[in-house]
């Protein structure tokens, strides 16, 4: 389950639906955007919108680990993705100069794109990742924390 009204969440929902998955997604704000994404997914013959909002990241990490153990006997994998800053929301309209400035705080030298995270999620739900479970994948391009260390 993911937020799906905009940015990374919307891209994940679109990617999974395009890959043939049935997807449930949440949203906190942006009802019109969520409806638009749901419409796109329905047009592909997939997705339900659910008015839920996920808890804190720490809770999500713990739920990921517990669910992975509980569902492993059924051969169901459970993983989470923790994306870094990306060009979504208030950063969607970055100028080239601002994008370069912000990109300097990433080890890979650029700001993340929603498609970067959608690709990780698509991999994790594929058969190729069938032995990965209970993990939180940090997908942040080596984004530095405020103290200047790689995160």
FENPEGI-V371196 format. One record per backbone hydrogen bond with DSSP energy under -1.0 kcal/mol. CO is the residue of the C=O (numbers start at 1). NH is the residue of the N-H. E is the energy in kcal/mol with one decimal. If there is no record, write none. Layout:
co=CO nh=NH e=E
co=CO nh=NH e=E
//
This chain:
co=2 nh=26 e=-2.8
co=6 nh=10 e=-1.6
co=7 nh=11 e=-2.2
co=8 nh=12 e=-2.6
co=9 nh=13 e=-2.6
co=10 nh=14 e=-2.6
co=11 nh=15 e=-2.6
co=12 nh=16 e=-2.8
co=13 nh=17 e=-2.4
co=14 nh=18 e=-2.7
co=15 nh=19 e=-1.7
co=16 nh=21 e=-2.8
co=17 nh=20 e=-1.6
co=23 nh=48 e=-2.5
co=25 nh=50 e=-3.4
co=26 nh=4 e=-2.8
co=30 nh=34 e=-2.7
co=31 nh=35 e=-2.5
co=32 nh=36 e=-2.0
co=33 nh=37 e=-2.4
co=34 nh=38 e=-2.8
co=35 nh=39 e=-2.2
co=36 nh=40 e=-2.0
co=37 nh=41 e=-2.5
co=38 nh=42 e=-2.8
co=39 nh=43 e=-2.0
co=41 nh=46 e=-2.3
co=42 nh=45 e=-1.8
co=48 nh=25 e=-1.8
co=50 nh=52 e=-2.2
co=56 nh=60 e=-2.2
co=57 nh=61 e=-2.5
co=58 nh=62 e=-2.1
co=59 nh=63 e=-2.9
co=60 nh=64 e=-2.3
co=61 nh=65 e=-2.0
co=62 nh=66 e=-2.7
co=63 nh=67 e=-2.9
co=64 nh=68 e=-2.0
co=65 nh=69 e=-1.7
co=66 nh=70 e=-2.5
co=67 nh=71 e=-2.6
co=68 nh=72 e=-1.2
co=71 nh=74 e=-1.5
co=71 nh=76 e=-1.7
co=72 nh=75 e=-2.4
co=78 nh=134 e=-3.6
co=80 nh=137 e=-3.0
co=82 nh=139 e=-1.8
co=85 nh=112 e=-1.4
co=86 nh=88 e=-2.5
co=88 nh=91 e=-2.1
co=89 nh=92 e=-1.6
co=91 nh=94 e=-1.2
co=95 nh=99 e=-2.8
co=96 nh=100 e=-2.0
co=97 nh=101 e=-2.2
co=98 nh=102 e=-2.8
co=99 nh=103 e=-2.4
co=100 nh=104 e=-1.1
co=102 nh=105 e=-1.9
co=103 nh=106 e=-1.7
co=105 nh=144 e=-3.7
co=106 nh=109 e=-1.6
co=112 nh=87 e=-2.2
co=113 nh=116 e=-1.5
co=114 nh=118 e=-2.3
co=115 nh=119 e=-2.1
co=116 nh=120 e=-1.2
co=117 nh=121 e=-2.4
co=118 nh=122 e=-2.7
co=119 nh=123 e=-2.0
co=120 nh=124 e=-2.6
co=121 nh=125 e=-1.9
co=123 nh=126 e=-1.5
co=126 nh=129 e=-1.3
co=127 nh=130 e=-1.8
co=129 nh=132 e=-2.1
co=135 nh=80 e=-2.7
co=137 nh=82 e=-3.2
co=139 nh=84 e=-1.9
co=140 nh=143 e=-1.1
co=141 nh=108 e=-2.1
co=142 nh=107 e=-1.2
co=143 nh=151 e=-1.6
co=145 nh=148 e=-2.8
co=149 nh=145 e=-2.6
//
